[in-house]
Amino acid sequence: MVILVTGANGQLGQALKSIESIYPEHKFIFCDSAQLDVTIPQSIADEFLKHKPDYCINAAAYTAVDAAESDRDKAYLINVTGAKNLSQLCEVHGVVLLHLSTDFVFDGVKTSDDCLGYVEEDVPNPINYYGWTKWKGEQEIVQNLKSHYIIRTSWVYSDYGSNFYKTMLHLAKTHTSLKVVSDQIGCPTHAVDLAKKLLCVIDHDTSNFGIYHITGDVVCSWYDFAKSIFSTNGIDIDVQAIPSVSYPTPAIRPLYSVLSNKKFKEQFDCLNR
């Protein structure tokens, strides 16, 4: 099975590279933006013709949530036009697409009191521009390609790239005290675990295409997550809980963005490697 991965230098791309050796039955083609630019249809077509992939994991995305509020043209080009281009070329070349989306397609008005997390059937209502572009990208894929899996995930972290986990460890080197938001609730997702579950989708492909949520199983706040990071790494640091209003950002974040994994767990029998 030939699996082409876009956005190969990002967190997920690097996570997939790190586990490539335990999937000898697959041939992986890792393409960064210089090799395959999702905003240029011919760039996609050239790589598809060259490698003839069976599956494409689209990890190429504009993920700078706050920067997207002002850099709207670039965010739209990558997250919406890029998704459209890729889905159209997958249709032409008979490639099954696994496209990464986000919990930020939801507004966060649900709470733990009235639900067990957002399900795939819930209607998106993004409250920041990044989330809106990812939702529009989902719509482009649905309109242009039948053979697709849209995978919504959240709070991705790892030893690769830029993420909350690495930021906390970095700040701990120069601070004795940190203030972390405690009223935003979600599910941290390790990039390697996410990568394995994407390959599980491929290994157990039932052609039951559509939207699936894949996240970590622990529900927590950013404050809880930070405390866990420091505890796990044996770091003694004072962590203070603050509300979101005390840490204003250009992009509004949903206060509750827990995603239910029930549909994914019922559909795919994932074996640990």
NORKAMO-V924199 format. One record per backbone hydrogen bond with DSSP energy under -1.0 kcal/mol. CO is the residue of the C=O (numbers start at 1). NH is the residue of the N-H. Records with the same first field share a line. If there is no record, write none. Layout:
CO=NH ; NH
This chain:
1=27
2=54 ; 55
3=29
4=57
5=31
7=10
10=14
11=15
12=16
13=17
14=18
19=22
20=23
23=26
27=3
29=5
31=8
32=36
37=40
40=44
41=45
42=46
43=47
44=48
45=49
46=50
47=51
48=52
54=96
55=4
56=98
57=6 ; 59
58=100
63=65
64=68
66=69
67=70 ; 71
71=75
72=76
73=77
74=78
75=79
76=80 ; 81
77=82
80=84
81=85
82=86
83=87
84=88
85=89
86=90
87=91
88=92
89=93
90=95
96=56
97=149
98=58
99=151
101=153
102=105
103=106
105=125
111=114
118=260
119=122
128=132
129=133
130=134
131=135
132=136
133=137
134=138
135=139
136=140
137=141
138=142
139=143
140=144
141=145
146=148
147=97
148=210
149=99
150=212
151=101
152=214
153=103
155=189
157=191
163=167
164=168
165=169
166=170
167=171
168=172
170=173
171=174 ; 175
176=238
178=240
180=242
181=223
185=257
186=220
189=157
190=194
191=195
192=196
193=197
194=198
195=199
196=200
197=201
198=202
199=203
200=204
202=205
207=209
210=150
212=152
220=186
221=225
222=226
223=227
224=228
225=229
226=230
227=231
228=232
229=233
230=235
231=234
238=178
240=180
242=182
243=246
244=247
255=185
258=118
261=265
262=266
263=267
264=268
268=270
